[in-house]
Protein backbone atom coordinates (compact mmCIF):
# COMPACT_ATOMS: atom_id res chain seq x y z
CA UNK A 1 0.00 0.00 0.00
CA UNK A 2 1.59 3.19 -1.13
CA UNK A 3 1.39 6.52 0.62
CA UNK A 4 -1.58 7.82 -1.36
CA UNK A 5 -3.77 4.84 -0.52
CA UNK A 6 -2.67 5.06 3.12
CA UNK A 7 -3.83 8.65 3.38
CA UNK A 8 -7.16 7.80 1.70
CA UNK A 9 -7.59 4.90 4.16
CA UNK A 10 -7.01 7.19 7.12
CA UNK A 11 -9.62 9.63 5.83
CA UNK A 12 -12.17 6.85 5.41
CA UNK A 13 -11.42 5.59 8.88
CA UNK A 14 -11.97 9.03 10.39
CA UNK A 15 -15.21 9.47 8.42
CA UNK A 16 -16.51 6.05 9.52
CA UNK A 17 -15.81 6.91 13.18
CA UNK A 18 -17.64 10.22 12.75
CA UNK A 19 -20.64 8.50 11.16
CA UNK A 20 -20.69 5.93 13.93
CA UNK A 21 -20.69 8.69 16.59
CA UNK A 22 -23.46 10.56 14.78
CA UNK A 23 -25.50 7.36 14.40
CA UNK A 24 -25.17 6.65 18.11
CA UNK A 25 -26.27 10.19 18.94
CA UNK A 26 -29.34 9.84 16.68
CA UNK A 27 -30.19 6.51 18.27
CA UNK A 28 -30.03 8.07 21.74
CA UNK A 29 -32.19 10.99 20.60
CA UNK A 30 -34.74 8.62 19.04
CA UNK A 31 -34.94 6.60 22.25
CA UNK A 32 -35.53 9.81 24.18
CA UNK A 33 -38.34 10.99 21.84
CA UNK A 34 -40.25 7.71 21.71
CA UNK A 35 -42.14 8.28 25.07
CA UNK A 36 -43.04 11.82 24.05
CA UNK A 37 -44.24 10.55 20.67
CA UNK A 38 -46.39 7.98 22.42
CA UNK A 39 -47.95 10.60 24.70
CA UNK A 40 -48.57 12.92 21.74
CA UNK A 41 -50.30 10.14 19.87
CA UNK A 42 -52.56 9.45 22.83
CA UNK A 43 -53.33 13.18 23.19
CA UNK A 44 -54.17 13.44 19.48
CA UNK A 45 -56.57 10.55 19.87
CA UNK A 46 -58.33 12.22 22.82
CA UNK A 47 -58.54 15.52 20.95
CA UNK A 48 -60.05 13.84 17.92
CA UNK A 49 -62.73 12.26 20.13
CA UNK A 50 -63.38 15.64 21.80
CA UNK A 51 -63.65 17.36 18.41
CA UNK A 52 -66.16 14.78 17.32
CA UNK A 53 -68.20 15.30 20.52
CA UNK A 54 -68.09 19.10 20.20
CA UNK A 55 -69.13 18.89 16.57
CA UNK A 56 -72.18 16.85 17.58
CA UNK A 57 -73.06 19.36 20.35
CA UNK A 58 -72.51 22.26 17.97
CA UNK A 59 -74.97 20.77 15.50
CA UNK A 60 -77.56 20.32 18.26
CA UNK A 61 -77.08 23.92 19.44
CA UNK A 62 -77.37 25.27 15.91
CA UNK A 63 -80.66 23.43 15.49
CA UNK A 64 -81.88 24.87 18.81
CA UNK A 65 -80.84 28.40 17.81
CA UNK A 66 -82.74 28.01 14.58
CA UNK A 67 -85.87 26.95 16.49
CA UNK A 68 -85.59 29.88 18.93
CA UNK A 69 -85.01 32.30 16.06
CA UNK A 70 -88.25 31.17 14.48
CA UNK A 71 -90.07 31.68 17.81
CA UNK A 72 -88.55 35.15 18.31
CA UNK A 73 -89.55 36.19 14.81
CA UNK A 74 -93.09 35.02 15.47
CA UNK A 75 -93.32 36.95 18.77
CA UNK A 76 -90.78 39.80 19.05
CA UNK A 77 -89.41 40.65 22.47
CA UNK A 78 -90.98 43.69 24.18
CA UNK A 79 -88.96 46.93 24.42
CA UNK A 80 -86.72 47.45 27.44
CA UNK A 81 -89.11 49.98 28.99
CA UNK A 82 -91.98 47.46 29.07
CA UNK A 83 -92.32 45.72 32.42
CA UNK A 84 -92.58 41.96 32.60
CA UNK A 85 -96.03 40.49 33.05
CA UNK A 86 -97.01 39.77 36.65
CA UNK A 87 -97.78 36.08 37.28
CA UNK A 88 -101.49 35.42 37.51
CA UNK A 89 -102.62 35.27 41.13
CA UNK A 90 -105.90 34.43 42.75
CA UNK A 91 -107.69 37.73 43.19
CA UNK A 92 -109.67 38.57 46.28
CA UNK A 93 -113.36 39.07 45.75
CA UNK A 94 -114.13 42.82 45.71
CA UNK A 95 -116.05 44.32 48.60
CA UNK A 96 -116.04 43.73 52.32
CA UNK A 97 -115.87 40.30 53.90
CA UNK A 98 -119.02 38.31 54.53
CA UNK A 99 -120.75 39.50 57.69
CA UNK A 100 -119.35 43.05 57.58
CA UNK A 101 -121.63 46.03 57.06
CA UNK A 102 -121.73 47.32 53.49
CA UNK A 103 -119.74 50.48 52.70
CA UNK A 104 -122.29 52.81 51.13
CA UNK A 105 -122.23 56.47 50.15
CA UNK A 106 -123.44 58.70 53.01
CA UNK A 107 -126.96 60.12 52.88
CA UNK A 108 -127.20 63.77 51.81
CA UNK A 109 -127.37 66.27 54.63
CA UNK A 110 -130.39 68.01 53.15
CA UNK A 111 -132.95 67.68 50.33
CA UNK A 112 -132.95 70.68 47.99
CA UNK A 113 -135.83 69.70 45.70
CA UNK A 114 -138.93 67.55 46.29
CA UNK A 115 -140.55 66.40 43.06
CA UNK A 116 -143.73 64.33 42.78
CA UNK A 117 -143.60 61.58 40.17
CA UNK A 118 -147.08 60.11 39.56
CA UNK A 119 -148.49 57.27 37.49
CA UNK A 120 -151.53 57.47 35.18
CA UNK A 121 -155.00 56.98 36.70
CA UNK A 122 -157.94 55.12 35.17
CA UNK A 123 -161.58 56.22 34.83
CA UNK A 124 -162.17 55.47 38.52
CA UNK A 125 -159.25 57.61 39.59
CA UNK A 126 -157.11 54.60 40.55
CA UNK A 127 -153.41 54.26 39.79
CA UNK A 128 -152.80 52.23 36.66
CA UNK A 129 -149.88 50.75 34.73
CA UNK A 130 -148.27 53.33 32.43
CA UNK A 131 -147.83 50.66 29.74
CA UNK A 132 -151.03 48.60 29.61
CA UNK A 133 -153.33 50.91 31.63
CA UNK A 134 -154.28 48.07 34.03
CA UNK A 135 -155.23 49.12 37.54
CA UNK A 136 -152.42 48.56 40.07
CA UNK A 137 -152.86 46.72 43.33
CA UNK A 138 -150.93 47.19 46.57
CA UNK A 139 -149.97 50.76 45.67
CA UNK A 140 -147.15 52.17 47.85
CA UNK A 141 -145.21 55.43 47.94
CA UNK A 142 -141.40 55.51 47.76
CA UNK A 143 -138.59 58.03 48.20
CA UNK A 144 -135.79 57.78 45.64
CA UNK A 145 -132.96 60.19 46.44
CA UNK A 146 -130.76 61.31 43.55
CA UNK A 147 -127.66 63.52 43.84
CA UNK A 148 -126.67 65.51 40.76
CA UNK A 149 -124.67 68.59 39.86
CA UNK A 150 -125.95 71.84 38.37
CA UNK A 151 -124.41 72.63 34.96
CA UNK A 152 -121.84 75.40 35.28
CA UNK A 153 -122.41 78.73 33.60
CA UNK A 154 -120.43 81.89 32.97
CA UNK A 155 -121.28 84.89 35.17
CA UNK A 156 -119.89 88.14 33.81
CA UNK A 157 -119.62 90.96 36.37
CA UNK A 158 -118.89 94.59 35.58
CA UNK A 159 -117.38 96.33 38.60
CA UNK A 160 -118.02 100.09 38.58
CA UNK A 161 -115.05 101.38 40.55
CA UNK A 162 -113.81 104.79 41.64
CA UNK A 163 -110.16 105.80 41.36
CA UNK A 164 -107.99 108.81 42.03
CA UNK A 165 -104.58 110.09 43.07
CA UNK A 166 -103.60 109.88 46.76
CA UNK A 167 -101.19 112.70 47.73
CA UNK A 168 -100.20 110.87 50.93
CA UNK A 169 -99.46 107.46 49.41
CA UNK A 170 -98.15 109.12 46.25
CA UNK A 171 -99.87 106.62 43.94
CA UNK A 172 -103.06 106.05 42.00
CA UNK A 173 -105.77 104.34 44.09
CA UNK A 174 -108.92 102.54 42.93
CA UNK A 175 -111.78 100.86 44.77
CA UNK A 176 -112.03 97.08 44.43
CA UNK A 177 -114.59 94.43 45.42
CA UNK A 178 -113.59 91.43 47.57
CA UNK A 179 -113.75 88.88 44.73
CA UNK A 180 -112.40 91.28 42.11
CA UNK A 181 -108.81 90.61 40.94
CA UNK A 182 -106.41 93.58 40.82
CA UNK A 183 -107.41 95.76 37.88
CA UNK A 184 -105.59 95.46 34.55
CA UNK A 185 -106.12 97.65 31.50
CA UNK A 186 -106.93 94.82 29.10
CA UNK A 187 -109.00 94.80 25.90
CA UNK A 188 -110.90 91.77 27.20
CA UNK A 189 -112.45 90.56 30.43
CA UNK A 190 -110.23 89.25 33.25
CA UNK A 191 -110.62 85.83 34.80
CA UNK A 192 -112.48 85.95 38.10
CA UNK A 193 -111.61 84.45 41.45
CA UNK A 194 -113.42 81.14 40.91
CA UNK A 195 -112.00 80.61 37.41
CA UNK A 196 -108.47 81.39 38.61
CA UNK A 197 -108.69 79.00 41.55
CA UNK A 198 -110.23 76.24 39.44
CA UNK A 199 -107.60 76.54 36.70
CA UNK A 200 -104.77 76.51 39.25
CA UNK A 201 -106.14 73.40 40.98
CA UNK A 202 -106.57 71.62 37.64
CA UNK A 203 -103.02 72.41 36.64
CA UNK A 204 -101.10 71.96 39.90
CA UNK A 205 -103.20 69.66 42.05
CA UNK A 206 -104.65 67.39 39.34
CA UNK A 207 -101.71 67.85 36.92
CA UNK A 208 -103.80 68.30 33.77
CA UNK A 209 -102.12 69.46 30.53
CA UNK A 210 -102.88 73.05 29.57
CA UNK A 211 -104.91 72.15 26.48
CA UNK A 212 -107.02 69.73 28.49
CA UNK A 213 -107.83 72.54 30.92
CA UNK A 214 -108.88 74.84 28.09
CA UNK A 215 -111.14 72.11 26.66
CA UNK A 216 -112.75 71.52 30.04
CA UNK A 217 -113.48 75.23 30.48
CA UNK A 218 -114.91 75.39 26.98
CA UNK A 219 -117.08 72.27 27.30
CA UNK A 220 -118.39 72.69 30.86
CA UNK A 221 -119.07 76.38 31.55
CA UNK A 222 -118.42 77.52 27.96
CA UNK A 223 -115.52 79.81 28.90
CA UNK A 224 -112.96 80.29 26.13
CA UNK A 225 -109.38 80.66 27.34
CA UNK A 226 -106.00 79.90 25.75
CA UNK A 227 -103.21 77.76 27.23
CA UNK A 228 -100.92 80.80 27.29
CA UNK A 229 -103.44 82.71 29.37
CA UNK A 230 -103.48 79.93 31.95
CA UNK A 231 -99.68 80.08 32.18
CA UNK A 232 -99.75 83.85 32.74
CA UNK A 233 -102.46 83.58 35.37
CA UNK A 234 -100.55 80.87 37.25
CA UNK A 235 -97.52 83.16 37.36
CA UNK A 236 -99.70 85.95 38.76
CA UNK A 237 -101.10 83.59 41.37
CA UNK A 238 -97.56 82.65 42.36
CA UNK A 239 -96.67 86.31 42.97
CA UNK A 240 -99.82 86.90 45.01
CA UNK A 241 -99.12 83.88 47.23
CA UNK A 242 -95.39 84.46 47.63
CA UNK A 243 -95.96 85.70 51.19
CA UNK A 244 -97.64 82.41 52.09
CA UNK A 245 -94.67 80.56 50.61
CA UNK A 246 -92.15 82.48 52.71
CA UNK A 247 -94.30 81.89 55.77
CA UNK A 248 -94.30 78.13 55.09
CA UNK A 249 -90.52 78.24 54.86
CA UNK A 250 -90.26 79.91 58.29
CA UNK A 251 -92.71 77.42 59.80
CA UNK A 252 -90.65 74.44 58.58
CA UNK A 253 -87.46 76.04 59.90
CA UNK A 254 -89.07 76.13 63.34
CA UNK A 255 -90.58 72.64 63.07
CA UNK A 256 -89.52 69.82 65.34
CA UNK A 257 -89.05 67.20 62.60
CA UNK A 258 -88.52 67.84 58.88
CA UNK A 259 -88.17 65.28 56.06
CA UNK A 260 -86.06 66.34 53.08
CA UNK A 261 -85.52 64.89 49.61
CA UNK A 262 -84.73 65.98 46.04
CA UNK A 263 -85.25 64.82 42.47
CA UNK A 264 -84.59 66.04 38.95
CA UNK A 265 -86.61 68.83 37.32
CA UNK A 266 -86.25 70.38 33.85
CA UNK A 267 -86.45 74.14 33.35
CA UNK A 268 -86.45 75.34 29.74
CA UNK A 269 -84.82 72.09 28.66
CA UNK A 270 -82.00 72.32 31.22
CA UNK A 271 -81.44 70.05 34.20
CA UNK A 272 -82.51 71.50 37.53
CA UNK A 273 -83.51 69.95 40.82
CA UNK A 274 -86.71 69.91 42.83
CA UNK A 275 -86.20 70.01 46.61
CA UNK A 276 -88.92 69.28 49.11
CA UNK A 277 -89.22 69.78 52.86
CA UNK A 278 -92.21 68.32 54.64
CA UNK A 279 -93.66 67.35 58.00
CA UNK A 280 -97.09 66.16 59.10
CA UNK A 281 -98.91 69.42 58.27
CA UNK A 282 -96.71 71.46 55.91
CA UNK A 283 -94.81 70.91 52.64
CA UNK A 284 -92.45 73.20 50.76
CA UNK A 285 -91.21 72.74 47.17
CA UNK A 286 -88.24 74.58 45.69
CA UNK A 287 -86.71 74.38 42.19
CA UNK A 288 -83.02 75.22 41.95
CA UNK A 289 -80.21 74.82 39.44
CA UNK A 290 -77.94 73.40 42.13
CA UNK A 291 -78.03 70.13 44.00
CA UNK A 292 -75.37 71.30 46.42
CA UNK A 293 -75.52 71.71 50.17
CA UNK A 294 -76.07 75.46 49.80
CA UNK A 295 -79.69 74.90 48.78
CA UNK A 296 -80.74 72.87 51.82
CA UNK A 297 -78.87 75.27 54.12
CA UNK A 298 -80.69 78.26 52.59
CA UNK A 299 -84.05 76.53 52.88
CA UNK A 300 -83.69 75.39 56.49
CA UNK A 301 -81.45 78.18 57.70
CA UNK A 302 -78.03 77.94 59.33
CA UNK A 303 -79.51 77.69 62.83
CA UNK A 304 -81.71 74.66 62.09
CA UNK A 305 -80.97 71.79 64.45
CA UNK A 306 -78.71 73.81 66.74
CA UNK A 307 -79.32 74.07 70.49
CA UNK A 308 -81.90 71.28 70.51
CA UNK A 309 -83.78 72.61 67.51
CA UNK A 310 -85.24 70.72 64.56
CA UNK A 311 -84.39 67.20 63.46
CA UNK A 312 -83.84 66.27 59.82
CA UNK A 313 -84.75 62.94 58.20
CA UNK A 314 -83.10 62.31 54.83
CA UNK A 315 -81.32 59.78 52.65
CA UNK A 316 -77.55 59.32 52.54
CA UNK A 317 -76.89 62.18 50.10
CA UNK A 318 -73.87 64.05 51.45
CA UNK A 319 -75.42 67.52 51.00
CA UNK A 320 -77.62 66.96 54.06
CA UNK A 321 -74.53 66.47 56.24
CA UNK A 322 -74.10 70.26 56.31
CA UNK A 323 -77.19 70.54 58.51
CA UNK A 324 -76.36 70.48 62.21
CA UNK A 325 -78.23 68.87 65.06
CA UNK A 326 -79.94 65.50 65.14
CA UNK A 327 -80.25 63.68 61.84
CA UNK A 328 -81.92 60.39 60.95
CA UNK A 329 -80.88 58.55 57.79
CA UNK A 330 -83.48 56.55 55.90
CA UNK A 331 -83.20 52.84 56.63
CA UNK A 332 -85.37 52.01 53.63
CA UNK A 333 -82.66 53.45 51.38
CA UNK A 334 -80.13 51.19 53.09
CA UNK A 335 -82.31 48.12 52.53
CA UNK A 336 -82.79 49.17 48.92
CA UNK A 337 -79.03 49.47 48.45
CA UNK A 338 -78.53 45.97 49.84
CA UNK A 339 -81.21 44.61 47.52
CA UNK A 340 -79.70 46.31 44.45
CA UNK A 341 -76.23 44.96 45.17
CA UNK A 342 -77.59 41.43 45.60
CA UNK A 343 -79.55 41.78 42.35
CA UNK A 344 -76.30 42.55 40.51
CA UNK A 345 -74.33 39.87 42.34
CA UNK A 346 -76.65 37.04 43.45
CA UNK A 347 -73.79 35.16 45.10
CA UNK A 348 -73.75 37.85 47.83
CA UNK A 349 -77.21 36.82 49.01
CA UNK A 350 -75.62 34.39 51.48
CA UNK A 351 -72.75 36.74 52.37
CA UNK A 352 -72.48 37.28 56.11
CA UNK A 353 -72.49 41.09 55.92
CA UNK A 354 -75.63 41.34 53.80
CA UNK A 355 -77.52 38.82 55.94
CA UNK A 356 -76.50 40.50 59.19
CA UNK A 357 -77.12 44.03 57.92
CA UNK A 358 -80.63 43.24 56.63
CA UNK A 359 -81.48 41.45 59.86
CA UNK A 360 -80.24 44.40 61.93
CA UNK A 361 -82.16 47.05 59.98
CA UNK A 362 -85.40 45.08 60.13
CA UNK A 363 -84.93 44.48 63.85
CA UNK A 364 -84.51 48.24 64.40
CA UNK A 365 -87.71 49.08 62.52
CA UNK A 366 -89.57 46.28 64.28
CA UNK A 367 -88.44 47.50 67.70
CA UNK A 368 -89.68 51.03 66.96
CA UNK A 369 -93.16 49.64 66.23
CA UNK A 370 -93.14 47.88 69.61
CA UNK A 371 -92.08 50.98 71.54
CA UNK A 372 -95.44 51.40 73.26
CA UNK A 373 -95.74 47.70 74.11
CA UNK A 374 -92.46 47.45 76.06
CA UNK A 375 -91.55 49.00 79.37
CA UNK A 376 -88.99 51.77 79.26
CA UNK A 377 -86.10 49.72 80.78
CA UNK A 378 -86.81 46.78 78.47
CA UNK A 379 -87.02 49.06 75.44
CA UNK A 380 -83.75 50.86 76.28
CA UNK A 381 -82.04 47.49 76.82
CA UNK A 382 -83.12 46.34 73.34
CA UNK A 383 -81.89 49.62 71.84
CA UNK A 384 -78.50 49.15 73.49
CA UNK A 385 -78.21 45.63 72.07
CA UNK A 386 -79.02 46.85 68.54
CA UNK A 387 -76.51 49.70 68.81
CA UNK A 388 -73.83 47.20 69.89
CA UNK A 389 -74.65 45.03 66.87
CA UNK A 390 -74.36 48.07 64.62
CA UNK A 391 -71.00 49.01 66.12
CA UNK A 392 -69.62 45.50 65.63
CA UNK A 393 -70.91 45.35 62.06
CA UNK A 394 -69.35 48.72 61.16
CA UNK A 395 -65.91 47.71 62.49
CA UNK A 396 -65.55 44.47 60.53
CA UNK A 397 -63.58 44.01 57.30
CA UNK A 398 -65.16 41.62 54.83
CA UNK A 399 -62.76 41.40 51.90
CA UNK A 400 -65.50 42.26 49.39
CA UNK A 401 -65.67 45.66 47.68
CA UNK A 402 -69.43 46.12 48.05
CA UNK A 403 -69.52 44.86 51.64
CA UNK A 404 -66.59 47.08 52.64
CA UNK A 405 -68.17 50.10 50.92
CA UNK A 406 -71.42 49.70 52.82
CA UNK A 407 -69.52 49.00 56.03
CA UNK A 408 -67.80 52.38 55.67
CA UNK A 409 -71.23 53.96 55.26
CA UNK A 410 -72.41 52.32 58.47
CA UNK A 411 -69.31 53.58 60.26
CA UNK A 412 -69.74 57.12 58.91
CA UNK A 413 -73.46 57.41 59.72
CA UNK A 414 -73.60 55.14 62.76
CA UNK A 415 -74.83 57.96 65.02
CA UNK A 416 -77.48 58.90 62.40
CA UNK A 417 -79.03 55.47 62.00
CA UNK A 418 -80.51 55.04 65.49
CA UNK A 419 -81.85 58.45 66.69
CA UNK A 420 -85.38 57.36 65.75
CA UNK A 421 -85.13 54.71 68.47
CA UNK A 422 -84.49 57.41 71.08
CA UNK A 423 -86.98 60.05 69.86
CA UNK A 424 -90.62 59.02 69.57
CA UNK A 425 -91.40 61.73 67.01
CA UNK A 426 -88.73 60.52 64.56
CA UNK A 427 -89.34 57.94 61.84
CA UNK A 428 -86.68 55.50 60.68
CA UNK A 429 -87.61 56.02 57.03
CA UNK A 430 -87.94 59.00 54.71
CA UNK A 431 -91.27 57.88 53.28
CA UNK A 432 -92.92 61.21 54.10
CA UNK A 433 -90.61 63.14 51.74
CA UNK A 434 -90.95 60.51 49.01
CA UNK A 435 -94.75 60.69 49.25
CA UNK A 436 -94.53 64.48 48.97
CA UNK A 437 -92.36 64.15 45.84
CA UNK A 438 -94.61 61.60 44.15
CA UNK A 439 -97.19 64.13 42.83
CA UNK A 440 -94.35 66.29 41.54
CA UNK A 441 -92.81 63.31 39.72
CA UNK A 442 -96.17 62.63 38.05
CA UNK A 443 -96.34 66.32 37.09
CA UNK A 444 -92.85 66.05 35.59
CA UNK A 445 -93.91 63.06 33.50
CA UNK A 446 -96.98 64.91 32.22
CA UNK A 447 -95.38 68.28 31.47
CA UNK A 448 -91.66 67.54 31.21
CA UNK A 449 -90.92 70.26 33.77
CA UNK A 450 -91.18 74.04 33.46
CA UNK A 451 -90.64 76.32 30.49
CA UNK A 452 -89.04 79.15 32.49
CA UNK A 453 -87.62 79.96 35.90
CA UNK A 454 -90.59 82.20 36.70
CA UNK A 455 -92.96 79.35 35.81
CA UNK A 456 -90.98 76.93 38.00
CA UNK A 457 -91.14 79.36 40.91
CA UNK A 458 -94.88 79.91 40.48
CA UNK A 459 -95.48 76.16 40.34
CA UNK A 460 -93.38 75.65 43.49
CA UNK A 461 -95.43 78.24 45.38
CA UNK A 462 -98.81 76.92 44.30
CA UNK A 463 -97.83 73.27 44.80
CA UNK A 464 -96.59 74.08 48.31
CA UNK A 465 -99.82 75.87 49.23
CA UNK A 466 -102.09 73.16 47.80
CA UNK A 467 -100.14 70.25 49.25
CA UNK A 468 -100.19 71.91 52.68
CA UNK A 469 -103.94 72.52 52.43
CA UNK A 470 -104.49 68.84 51.61
CA UNK A 471 -102.33 67.76 54.58
CA UNK A 472 -104.42 69.92 56.92
CA UNK A 473 -107.69 68.50 55.59
CA UNK A 474 -108.80 71.81 54.05
CA UNK A 475 -110.79 72.31 50.88
CA UNK A 476 -108.09 73.24 48.37
CA UNK A 477 -110.25 75.45 46.15
CA UNK A 478 -111.83 77.38 49.02
CA UNK A 479 -108.47 77.76 50.76
CA UNK A 480 -106.96 79.15 47.57
CA UNK A 481 -109.84 81.61 47.21
CA UNK A 482 -109.46 82.78 50.82
CA UNK A 483 -105.72 83.33 50.43
CA UNK A 484 -106.19 85.20 47.15
CA UNK A 485 -108.83 87.51 48.70
CA UNK A 486 -106.43 88.26 51.54
CA UNK A 487 -103.51 88.90 49.16
CA UNK A 488 -105.58 91.26 46.99
CA UNK A 489 -106.73 93.15 50.09
CA UNK A 490 -103.19 93.39 51.47
CA UNK A 491 -104.04 91.39 54.60
CA UNK A 492 -101.59 89.08 56.35
CA UNK A 493 -103.79 85.99 56.59
CA UNK A 494 -101.65 82.91 57.29
CA UNK A 495 -104.41 80.33 57.18
CA UNK A 496 -102.12 77.39 56.45
CA UNK A 497 -99.73 78.09 59.34
CA UNK A 498 -102.19 78.56 62.18
CA UNK A 499 -101.47 75.03 63.44
CA UNK A 500 -97.85 75.98 64.03
Buried (B, 14 or more C-beta within 10 A) or exposed (E): EEEEEEEEEEEEEEEEEEEEEEEEEEEEEEEEEEEEEEEEEEEEEEEEEEEEEEEEEEEEEEEEEEEEEEEEEEEEEEEEEEEEEEEEEEEEEEEEEEEEEEEEEEEEEEEEEEEEEEEEEEEEEEBBEEEEEEEBEEEEEEEEEEEEEEEBEEEEEEEEEEEEEEEEEEEEEEEBEEBBBEEEEEEEEBBBBBBBBBBBBBBBBEBBEBEBBBEBBEEEBEBEBEEEBBBEBBBBBBEBBBBBBEBBBEBBBEBEBBBBBBBEBBBEEEEBBBBBBBBBBBBBBBBBEEBEBEBBBBBBBEEBBEEEBBBBBBBBBEBBBEBBBBBBBBBBBBBEBBEEBBEEBEEBBEBEBBEBBBEBBEBBBEBBEEBEEEEEEEBEEBBEEBBEBBEEBBEBEBEBEBBBEBBEBBBBBBEBBBBBBEEEEBBBBBBBBBBBBEBBBEBBEEBEBBBEBBBBBBBBBBBBBBBBBBBBEBEBBEBBBBBBBBBBEEEEBBBBBEEB
